[in-house]
């Protein structure tokens, strides 16, 4: 399997470059961090779905894409408990589950890239080059684009379903079971495909946001500023997390193909630590998007306050509920 999921890749039989400390670091830090990410992602993204269902409609393409991005984050999150378990005990599940979990991970990964890219393109068209019928786009358009992007994501993740399998990981005095690509060729293809997706997405997003920023600087409309702020923050967080990670996995391909005397053990160990840290940051993107909905999206904050207020009122005695509702209607609570 690709380095993005390979948690038992270090060969302890390599007496020249001992990496036991690196593996021990990962087995302690990553499960703890993943537990936090899983909890925050489930709470945040489910909250986004609930607010969209209760307070918003899906006639807006932006809402359709936000809905799909939240689903993509949840899909990505479902694989993290397995990888946290993998870090501690190795892969203890079946080969079928290995294929499914890997496939789900990459489907969530690629769909995140695609939906963020399409959200940026849509905002570019709305702000920089508004078309006559942009405001009349219907739900059917959003559904068509969403289905297309999910099909592309599934197609891009399909090699992980077909070619990942259970392998034996040799350690210094023992061995364990791993869930990886069964051939180095597919491992390299997977990493190259991830990098290609990022290069294309980065080029598209960079162009769109440069043009958007130019347009905004010429306009004093606060509405447009608020409209692009949410998407911009989500995209920025995604790339701050994932660009270093993709650079590191590319460097690891080079490191894996180096042989003595060109292979530097100390540099390789430092690269492994960087790989762990960049992966922690990258995988946390699934729980960060809802944070930006809450702190950047004005409508989302208003809906969240309204929902929390309803829950708060429902837990009060009937007489106190009546008083609170009257105060809220006068604007005394918020």
PATI-543107 format. One record per residue (C-alpha): residue in three letters; chain; x, y, z. Coordinates in steps of 0.02 Angstrom, whole numbers, plus 50000, padded with zeros to 5 digits. Example, Ala and Ser with C-alpha at 12.3 -4.5 7.8 and 13.67 -1.06 7.14 Angstrom:
<pts>
r=ALA | c=A | c1=50615 | c2=49775 | c3=50390 .
r=SER | c=A | c1=50684 | c2=49947 | c3=50357 .
</pts>
This chain:
<pts>
r=UNK | c=A | c1=50000 | c2=50000 | c3=50000 .
r=UNK | c=A | c1=50053 | c2=50179 | c3=49978 .
r=UNK | c=A | c1=50151 | c2=50268 | c3=50113 .
r=UNK | c=A | c1=49995 | c2=50363 | c3=50161 .
r=UNK | c=A | c1=49933 | c2=50207 | c3=50250 .
r=UNK | c=A | c1=50091 | c2=50106 | c3=50276 .
r=UNK | c=A | c1=50117 | c2=50106 | c3=50463 .
r=UNK | c=A | c1=50233 | c2=49955 | c3=50475 .
r=UNK | c=A | c1=50350 | c2=49989 | c3=50333 .
r=UNK | c=A | c1=50514 | c2=49994 | c3=50425 .
r=UNK | c=A | c1=50627 | c2=49842 | c3=50409 .
r=UNK | c=A | c1=50711 | c2=49804 | c3=50575 .
r=UNK | c=A | c1=50829 | c2=49685 | c3=50489 .
r=UNK | c=A | c1=50917 | c2=49837 | c3=50418 .
r=UNK | c=A | c1=51065 | c2=49843 | c3=50538 .
r=UNK | c=A | c1=51138 | c2=49996 | c3=50452 .
r=UNK | c=A | c1=50987 | c2=50107 | c3=50487 .
r=UNK | c=A | c1=50889 | c2=50060 | c3=50643 .
r=UNK | c=A | c1=50718 | c2=50144 | c3=50648 .
r=UNK | c=A | c1=50642 | c2=50068 | c3=50803 .
r=UNK | c=A | c1=50626 | c2=50239 | c3=50887 .
r=UNK | c=A | c1=50527 | c2=50306 | c3=50738 .
r=UNK | c=A | c1=50403 | c2=50163 | c3=50744 .
r=UNK | c=A | c1=50385 | c2=50180 | c3=50934 .
r=UNK | c=A | c1=50351 | c2=50367 | c3=50912 .
r=UNK | c=A | c1=50214 | c2=50330 | c3=50785 .
r=UNK | c=A | c1=50135 | c2=50192 | c3=50890 .
r=UNK | c=A | c1=50112 | c2=50314 | c3=51036 .
r=UNK | c=A | c1=50076 | c2=50483 | c3=50958 .
r=UNK | c=A | c1=49970 | c2=50440 | c3=50807 .
r=UNK | c=A | c1=49833 | c2=50334 | c3=50892 .
r=UNK | c=A | c1=49808 | c2=50471 | c3=51022 .
r=UNK | c=A | c1=49800 | c2=50607 | c3=50890 .
r=UNK | c=A | c1=49685 | c2=50505 | c3=50778 .
r=UNK | c=A | c1=49565 | c2=50478 | c3=50923 .
r=UNK | c=A | c1=49550 | c2=50666 | c3=50944 .
r=UNK | c=A | c1=49528 | c2=50694 | c3=50757 .
r=UNK | c=A | c1=49395 | c2=50558 | c3=50744 .
r=UNK | c=A | c1=49295 | c2=50632 | c3=50887 .
r=UNK | c=A | c1=49302 | c2=50811 | c3=50822 .
r=UNK | c=A | c1=49266 | c2=50759 | c3=50643 .
r=UNK | c=A | c1=49112 | c2=50657 | c3=50689 .
r=UNK | c=A | c1=49041 | c2=50796 | c3=50798 .
r=UNK | c=A | c1=49081 | c2=50937 | c3=50678 .
r=UNK | c=A | c1=49030 | c2=50858 | c3=50513 .
r=UNK | c=A | c1=48871 | c2=50779 | c3=50581 .
r=UNK | c=A | c1=48828 | c2=50950 | c3=50652 .
r=UNK | c=A | c1=48852 | c2=51026 | c3=50478 .
r=UNK | c=A | c1=48734 | c2=50896 | c3=50402 .
r=UNK | c=A | c1=48604 | c2=50928 | c3=50537 .
r=UNK | c=A | c1=48609 | c2=51116 | c3=50512 .
r=UNK | c=A | c1=48596 | c2=51098 | c3=50324 .
r=UNK | c=A | c1=48446 | c2=50983 | c3=50346 .
r=UNK | c=A | c1=48356 | c2=51094 | c3=50471 .
r=UNK | c=A | c1=48394 | c2=51271 | c3=50413 .
r=UNK | c=A | c1=48456 | c2=51269 | c3=50233 .
r=UNK | c=A | c1=48393 | c2=51208 | c3=50065 .
r=UNK | c=A | c1=48493 | c2=51122 | c3=49930 .
r=UNK | c=A | c1=48439 | c2=51238 | c3=49790 .
r=UNK | c=A | c1=48604 | c2=51329 | c3=49817 .
r=UNK | c=A | c1=48751 | c2=51245 | c3=49731 .
r=UNK | c=A | c1=48864 | c2=51305 | c3=49872 .
r=UNK | c=A | c1=48758 | c2=51210 | c3=49998 .
r=UNK | c=A | c1=48760 | c2=51056 | c3=49887 .
r=UNK | c=A | c1=48950 | c2=51059 | c3=49881 .
r=UNK | c=A | c1=48965 | c2=51093 | c3=50068 .
r=UNK | c=A | c1=48851 | c2=50944 | c3=50098 .
r=UNK | c=A | c1=48960 | c2=50832 | c3=49990 .
r=UNK | c=A | c1=49119 | c2=50897 | c3=50071 .
r=UNK | c=A | c1=49051 | c2=50853 | c3=50244 .
r=UNK | c=A | c1=49005 | c2=50679 | c3=50181 .
r=UNK | c=A | c1=49180 | c2=50663 | c3=50105 .
r=UNK | c=A | c1=49258 | c2=50708 | c3=50273 .
r=UNK | c=A | c1=49152 | c2=50578 | c3=50361 .
r=UNK | c=A | c1=49199 | c2=50446 | c3=50231 .
r=UNK | c=A | c1=49382 | c2=50489 | c3=50259 .
r=UNK | c=A | c1=49359 | c2=50481 | c3=50448 .
r=UNK | c=A | c1=49289 | c2=50303 | c3=50446 .
r=UNK | c=A | c1=49459 | c2=50234 | c3=50400 .
r=UNK | c=A | c1=49556 | c2=50319 | c3=50540 .
r=UNK | c=A | c1=49508 | c2=50199 | c3=50682 .
r=UNK | c=A | c1=49580 | c2=50055 | c3=50581 .
r=UNK | c=A | c1=49744 | c2=50147 | c3=50549 .
r=UNK | c=A | c1=49757 | c2=50195 | c3=50733 .
r=UNK | c=A | c1=49736 | c2=50011 | c3=50777 .
r=UNK | c=A | c1=49862 | c2=49966 | c3=50641 .
r=UNK | c=A | c1=49993 | c2=50078 | c3=50719 .
r=UNK | c=A | c1=49987 | c2=49984 | c3=50884 .
r=UNK | c=A | c1=49959 | c2=49802 | c3=50838 .
r=UNK | c=A | c1=49982 | c2=49789 | c3=50650 .
r=UNK | c=A | c1=49841 | c2=49735 | c3=50534 .
r=UNK | c=A | c1=49735 | c2=49606 | c3=50626 .
r=UNK | c=A | c1=49584 | c2=49605 | c3=50510 .
r=UNK | c=A | c1=49542 | c2=49513 | c3=50350 .
r=UNK | c=A | c1=49611 | c2=49550 | c3=50178 .
r=UNK | c=A | c1=49436 | c2=49600 | c3=50119 .
r=UNK | c=A | c1=49425 | c2=49732 | c3=50255 .
r=UNK | c=A | c1=49601 | c2=49789 | c3=50210 .
r=UNK | c=A | c1=49544 | c2=49822 | c3=50032 .
r=UNK | c=A | c1=49382 | c2=49908 | c3=50086 .
r=UNK | c=A | c1=49461 | c2=50022 | c3=50215 .
r=UNK | c=A | c1=49599 | c2=50074 | c3=50096 .
r=UNK | c=A | c1=49473 | c2=50105 | c3=49958 .
r=UNK | c=A | c1=49362 | c2=50210 | c3=50074 .
r=UNK | c=A | c1=49512 | c2=50313 | c3=50129 .
r=UNK | c=A | c1=49564 | c2=50358 | c3=49953 .
r=UNK | c=A | c1=49385 | c2=50391 | c3=49899 .
r=UNK | c=A | c1=49368 | c2=50518 | c3=50038 .
r=UNK | c=A | c1=49538 | c2=50591 | c3=49998 .
r=UNK | c=A | c1=49508 | c2=50617 | c3=49812 .
r=UNK | c=A | c1=49329 | c2=50678 | c3=49835 .
r=UNK | c=A | c1=49391 | c2=50812 | c3=49955 .
r=UNK | c=A | c1=49514 | c2=50875 | c3=49825 .
r=UNK | c=A | c1=49382 | c2=50876 | c3=49688 .
r=UNK | c=A | c1=49243 | c2=50960 | c3=49788 .
r=UNK | c=A | c1=49360 | c2=51095 | c3=49852 .
r=UNK | c=A | c1=49417 | c2=51127 | c3=49674 .
r=UNK | c=A | c1=49240 | c2=51137 | c3=49607 .
r=UNK | c=A | c1=49187 | c2=51252 | c3=49750 .
r=UNK | c=A | c1=49329 | c2=51368 | c3=49703 .
r=UNK | c=A | c1=49283 | c2=51365 | c3=49518 .
r=UNK | c=A | c1=49101 | c2=51401 | c3=49559 .
r=UNK | c=A | c1=49149 | c2=51548 | c3=49669 .
r=UNK | c=A | c1=49265 | c2=51612 | c3=49533 .
r=UNK | c=A | c1=49122 | c2=51608 | c3=49406 .
r=UNK | c=A | c1=49003 | c2=51693 | c3=49528 .
r=UNK | c=A | c1=49123 | c2=51834 | c3=49574 .
r=UNK | c=A | c1=49239 | c2=51862 | c3=49427 .
r=UNK | c=A | c1=49142 | c2=51806 | c3=49274 .
r=UNK | c=A | c1=48959 | c2=51794 | c3=49324 .
r=UNK | c=A | c1=48854 | c2=51708 | c3=49193 .
r=UNK | c=A | c1=48674 | c2=51765 | c3=49157 .
r=UNK | c=A | c1=48600 | c2=51606 | c3=49228 .
r=UNK | c=A | c1=48717 | c2=51580 | c3=49377 .
r=UNK | c=A | c1=48583 | c2=51631 | c3=49501 .
r=UNK | c=A | c1=48456 | c2=51509 | c3=49428 .
r=UNK | c=A | c1=48560 | c2=51351 | c3=49441 .
r=UNK | c=A | c1=48448 | c2=51211 | c3=49503 .
r=UNK | c=A | c1=48469 | c2=51063 | c3=49616 .
r=UNK | c=A | c1=48487 | c2=50949 | c3=49465 .
r=UNK | c=A | c1=48648 | c2=51038 | c3=49416 .
r=UNK | c=A | c1=48724 | c2=51011 | c3=49588 .
r=UNK | c=A | c1=48670 | c2=50829 | c3=49590 .
r=UNK | c=A | c1=48746 | c2=50798 | c3=49418 .
r=UNK | c=A | c1=48913 | c2=50878 | c3=49465 .
r=UNK | c=A | c1=48916 | c2=50788 | c3=49633 .
r=UNK | c=A | c1=48882 | c2=50617 | c3=49555 .
r=UNK | c=A | c1=49016 | c2=50649 | c3=49424 .
r=UNK | c=A | c1=49146 | c2=50696 | c3=49556 .
r=UNK | c=A | c1=49105 | c2=50544 | c3=49662 .
r=UNK | c=A | c1=49124 | c2=50432 | c3=49509 .
r=UNK | c=A | c1=49295 | c2=50508 | c3=49472 .
r=UNK | c=A | c1=49347 | c2=50486 | c3=49655 .
r=UNK | c=A | c1=49292 | c2=50304 | c3=49655 .
r=UNK | c=A | c1=49384 | c2=50273 | c3=49492 .
r=UNK | c=A | c1=49543 | c2=50353 | c3=49560 .
r=UNK | c=A | c1=49531 | c2=50247 | c3=49719 .
r=UNK | c=A | c1=49493 | c2=50085 | c3=49627 .
r=UNK | c=A | c1=49676 | c2=50026 | c3=49617 .
r=UNK | c=A | c1=49681 | c2=50021 | c3=49807 .
r=UNK | c=A | c1=49531 | c2=49904 | c3=49806 .
r=UNK | c=A | c1=49606 | c2=49791 | c3=49673 .
r=UNK | c=A | c1=49790 | c2=49785 | c3=49721 .
r=UNK | c=A | c1=49804 | c2=49808 | c3=49909 .
r=UNK | c=A | c1=49825 | c2=49649 | c3=50009 .
r=UNK | c=A | c1=49897 | c2=49572 | c3=50166 .
r=UNK | c=A | c1=50087 | c2=49564 | c3=50172 .
r=UNK | c=A | c1=50215 | c2=49505 | c3=50298 .
r=UNK | c=A | c1=50314 | c2=49644 | c3=50383 .
r=UNK | c=A | c1=50483 | c2=49584 | c3=50445 .
r=UNK | c=A | c1=50547 | c2=49658 | c3=50607 .
r=UNK | c=A | c1=50710 | c2=49634 | c3=50698 .
r=UNK | c=A | c1=50662 | c2=49477 | c3=50795 .
r=UNK | c=A | c1=50486 | c2=49442 | c3=50733 .
r=UNK | c=A | c1=50359 | c2=49485 | c3=50599 .
r=UNK | c=A | c1=50185 | c2=49557 | c3=50587 .
r=UNK | c=A | c1=50047 | c2=49573 | c3=50460 .
r=UNK | c=A | c1=50025 | c2=49730 | c3=50355 .
r=UNK | c=A | c1=49895 | c2=49803 | c3=50238 .
r=UNK | c=A | c1=49984 | c2=49872 | c3=50087 .
r=UNK | c=A | c1=49996 | c2=49871 | c3=49898 .
r=UNK | c=A | c1=50059 | c2=49701 | c3=49846 .
r=UNK | c=A | c1=50179 | c2=49777 | c3=49718 .
r=UNK | c=A | c1=50299 | c2=49923 | c3=49726 .
r=UNK | c=A | c1=50238 | c2=49979 | c3=49555 .
r=UNK | c=A | c1=50061 | c2=50013 | c3=49617 .
r=UNK | c=A | c1=50129 | c2=50098 | c3=49772 .
r=UNK | c=A | c1=50227 | c2=50219 | c3=49663 .
r=UNK | c=A | c1=50080 | c2=50242 | c3=49545 .
r=UNK | c=A | c1=49966 | c2=50286 | c3=49692 .
r=UNK | c=A | c1=50085 | c2=50417 | c3=49761 .
r=UNK | c=A | c1=50113 | c2=50490 | c3=49588 .
r=UNK | c=A | c1=49925 | c2=50499 | c3=49563 .
r=UNK | c=A | c1=49903 | c2=50591 | c3=49728 .
r=UNK | c=A | c1=50036 | c2=50717 | c3=49678 .
r=UNK | c=A | c1=49958 | c2=50740 | c3=49506 .
r=UNK | c=A | c1=49787 | c2=50776 | c3=49582 .
r=UNK | c=A | c1=49867 | c2=50907 | c3=49693 .
r=UNK | c=A | c1=49966 | c2=50991 | c3=49555 .
r=UNK | c=A | c1=49810 | c2=51009 | c3=49447 .
r=UNK | c=A | c1=49701 | c2=51064 | c3=49592 .
r=UNK | c=A | c1=49832 | c2=51186 | c3=49655 .
r=UNK | c=A | c1=49851 | c2=51266 | c3=49483 .
r=UNK | c=A | c1=49663 | c2=51286 | c3=49462 .
r=UNK | c=A | c1=49636 | c2=51355 | c3=49638 .
r=UNK | c=A | c1=49784 | c2=51472 | c3=49628 .
r=UNK | c=A | c1=49721 | c2=51547 | c3=49465 .
r=UNK | c=A | c1=49542 | c2=51564 | c3=49529 .
r=UNK | c=A | c1=49587 | c2=51647 | c3=49693 .
r=UNK | c=A | c1=49712 | c2=51766 | c3=49616 .
r=UNK | c=A | c1=49575 | c2=51824 | c3=49500 .
r=UNK | c=A | c1=49448 | c2=51832 | c3=49643 .
r=UNK | c=A | c1=49565 | c2=51936 | c3=49750 .
r=UNK | c=A | c1=49595 | c2=52055 | c3=49606 .
r=UNK | c=A | c1=49407 | c2=52074 | c3=49583 .
r=UNK | c=A | c1=49376 | c2=52104 | c3=49768 .
r=UNK | c=A | c1=49509 | c2=52239 | c3=49780 .
r=UNK | c=A | c1=49415 | c2=52335 | c3=49648 .
r=UNK | c=A | c1=49248 | c2=52315 | c3=49735 .
r=UNK | c=A | c1=49187 | c2=52379 | c3=49904 .
r=UNK | c=A | c1=49050 | c2=52249 | c3=49919 .
r=UNK | c=A | c1=49054 | c2=52168 | c3=50090 .
r=UNK | c=A | c1=48936 | c2=52033 | c3=50029 .
r=UNK | c=A | c1=49063 | c2=51968 | c3=49904 .
r=UNK | c=A | c1=49199 | c2=51972 | c3=50036 .
r=UNK | c=A | c1=49095 | c2=51863 | c3=50152 .
r=UNK | c=A | c1=49046 | c2=51749 | c3=50010 .
r=UNK | c=A | c1=49225 | c2=51701 | c3=49965 .
r=UNK | c=A | c1=49296 | c2=51701 | c3=50141 .
r=UNK | c=A | c1=49224 | c2=51532 | c3=50190 .
r=UNK | c=A | c1=49280 | c2=51438 | c3=50035 .
r=UNK | c=A | c1=49450 | c2=51523 | c3=50039 .
r=UNK | c=A | c1=49482 | c2=51472 | c3=50220 .
r=UNK | c=A | c1=49430 | c2=51291 | c3=50187 .
r=UNK | c=A | c1=49544 | c2=51280 | c3=50036 .
r=UNK | c=A | c1=49688 | c2=51364 | c3=50128 .
r=UNK | c=A | c1=49676 | c2=51243 | c3=50275 .
r=UNK | c=A | c1=49667 | c2=51095 | c3=50157 .
r=UNK | c=A | c1=49824 | c2=51143 | c3=50063 .
r=UNK | c=A | c1=49923 | c2=51195 | c3=50216 .
r=UNK | c=A | c1=49889 | c2=51020 | c3=50280 .
r=UNK | c=A | c1=49909 | c2=50917 | c3=50123 .
r=UNK | c=A | c1=50044 | c2=51003 | c3=50020 .
r=UNK | c=A | c1=50186 | c2=50965 | c3=50145 .
r=UNK | c=A | c1=50122 | c2=50787 | c3=50159 .
r=UNK | c=A | c1=50127 | c2=50760 | c3=49971 .
r=UNK | c=A | c1=50302 | c2=50833 | c3=49961 .
r=UNK | c=A | c1=50360 | c2=50713 | c3=50097 .
r=UNK | c=A | c1=50285 | c2=50557 | c3=50018 .
r=UNK | c=A | c1=50368 | c2=50607 | c3=49853 .
r=UNK | c=A | c1=50535 | c2=50624 | c3=49944 .
r=UNK | c=A | c1=50507 | c2=50453 | c3=50023 .
r=UNK | c=A | c1=50494 | c2=50375 | c3=49851 .
r=UNK | c=A | c1=50666 | c2=50445 | c3=49813 .
r=UNK | c=A | c1=50731 | c2=50388 | c3=49982 .
r=UNK | c=A | c1=50665 | c2=50210 | c3=49958 .
r=UNK | c=A | c1=50757 | c2=50195 | c3=49791 .
r=UNK | c=A | c1=50924 | c2=50256 | c3=49857 .
r=UNK | c=A | c1=51055 | c2=50125 | c3=49898 .
r=UNK | c=A | c1=51218 | c2=50137 | c3=49996 .
r=UNK | c=A | c1=51330 | c2=50234 | c3=49989 .
r=UNK | c=A | c1=51202 | c2=50362 | c3=49928 .
r=UNK | c=A | c1=51076 | c2=50319 | c3=50065 .
r=UNK | c=A | c1=51098 | c2=50431 | c3=50218 .
r=UNK | c=A | c1=51027 | c2=50346 | c3=50373 .
r=UNK | c=A | c1=51009 | c2=50504 | c3=50478 .
r=UNK | c=A | c1=50922 | c2=50597 | c3=50338 .
r=UNK | c=A | c1=50807 | c2=50449 | c3=50310 .
r=UNK | c=A | c1=50758 | c2=50445 | c3=50494 .
r=UNK | c=A | c1=50724 | c2=50632 | c3=50495 .
r=UNK | c=A | c1=50617 | c2=50610 | c3=50339 .
r=UNK | c=A | c1=50517 | c2=50474 | c3=50428 .
r=UNK | c=A | c1=50483 | c2=50592 | c3=50574 .
r=UNK | c=A | c1=50431 | c2=50728 | c3=50452 .
r=UNK | c=A | c1=50319 | c2=50601 | c3=50366 .
r=UNK | c=A | c1=50231 | c2=50562 | c3=50530 .
r=UNK | c=A | c1=50206 | c2=50745 | c3=50577 .
r=UNK | c=A | c1=50146 | c2=50799 | c3=50404 .
r=UNK | c=A | c1=50025 | c2=50653 | c3=50400 .
r=UNK | c=A | c1=49954 | c2=50704 | c3=50569 .
r=UNK | c=A | c1=49923 | c2=50880 | c3=50504 .
r=UNK | c=A | c1=49853 | c2=50818 | c3=50339 .
r=UNK | c=A | c1=49732 | c2=50694 | c3=50415 .
r=UNK | c=A | c1=49663 | c2=50826 | c3=50534 .
r=UNK | c=A | c1=49583 | c2=50920 | c3=50387 .
r=UNK | c=A | c1=49425 | c2=50815 | c3=50406 .
r=UNK | c=A | c1=49388 | c2=50897 | c3=50575 .
r=UNK | c=A | c1=49444 | c2=51074 | c3=50532 .
r=UNK | c=A | c1=49316 | c2=51115 | c3=50397 .
r=UNK | c=A | c1=49169 | c2=51125 | c3=50519 .
r=UNK | c=A | c1=49272 | c2=51244 | c3=50627 .
r=UNK | c=A | c1=49282 | c2=51364 | c3=50482 .
r=UNK | c=A | c1=49097 | c2=51346 | c3=50446 .
r=UNK | c=A | c1=49065 | c2=51404 | c3=50625 .
r=UNK | c=A | c1=49190 | c2=51546 | c3=50637 .
r=UNK | c=A | c1=49186 | c2=51612 | c3=50458 .
r=UNK | c=A | c1=49011 | c2=51571 | c3=50396 .
r=UNK | c=A | c1=48890 | c2=51702 | c3=50464 .
r=UNK | c=A | c1=48735 | c2=51601 | c3=50420 .
r=UNK | c=A | c1=48808 | c2=51444 | c3=50498 .
r=UNK | c=A | c1=48841 | c2=51535 | c3=50663 .
r=UNK | c=A | c1=48663 | c2=51601 | c3=50664 .
r=UNK | c=A | c1=48591 | c2=51429 | c3=50631 .
r=UNK | c=A | c1=48701 | c2=51351 | c3=50764 .
r=UNK | c=A | c1=48644 | c2=51479 | c3=50893 .
r=UNK | c=A | c1=48463 | c2=51447 | c3=50846 .
r=UNK | c=A | c1=48483 | c2=51258 | c3=50862 .
r=UNK | c=A | c1=48572 | c2=51270 | c3=51029 .
r=UNK | c=A | c1=48439 | c2=51390 | c3=51090 .
r=UNK | c=A | c1=48303 | c2=51266 | c3=51044 .
r=UNK | c=A | c1=48392 | c2=51126 | c3=51136 .
r=UNK | c=A | c1=48418 | c2=51239 | c3=51286 .
r=UNK | c=A | c1=48234 | c2=51289 | c3=51289 .
r=UNK | c=A | c1=48173 | c2=51109 | c3=51275 .
r=UNK | c=A | c1=48266 | c2=51061 | c3=51434 .
r=UNK | c=A | c1=48184 | c2=51198 | c3=51539 .
r=UNK | c=A | c1=48023 | c2=51192 | c3=51639 .
r=UNK | c=A | c1=47871 | c2=51248 | c3=51539 .
r=UNK | c=A | c1=47850 | c2=51415 | c3=51630 .
r=UNK | c=A | c1=48033 | c2=51461 | c3=51610 .
r=UNK | c=A | c1=48025 | c2=51410 | c3=51426 .
r=UNK | c=A | c1=47884 | c2=51537 | c3=51399 .
r=UNK | c=A | c1=47987 | c2=51676 | c3=51479 .
r=UNK | c=A | c1=48143 | c2=51632 | c3=51379 .
r=UNK | c=A | c1=48048 | c2=51628 | c3=51214 .
r=UNK | c=A | c1=47975 | c2=51799 | c3=51249 .
r=UNK | c=A | c1=48147 | c2=51869 | c3=51289 .
r=UNK | c=A | c1=48223 | c2=51789 | c3=51136 .
r=UNK | c=A | c1=48088 | c2=51864 | c3=51024 .
r=UNK | c=A | c1=48133 | c2=52036 | c3=51093 .
r=UNK | c=A | c1=48317 | c2=52005 | c3=51053 .
r=UNK | c=A | c1=48373 | c2=52006 | c3=51235 .
r=UNK | c=A | c1=48472 | c2=51843 | c3=51227 .
r=UNK | c=A | c1=48580 | c2=51874 | c3=51074 .
</pts>
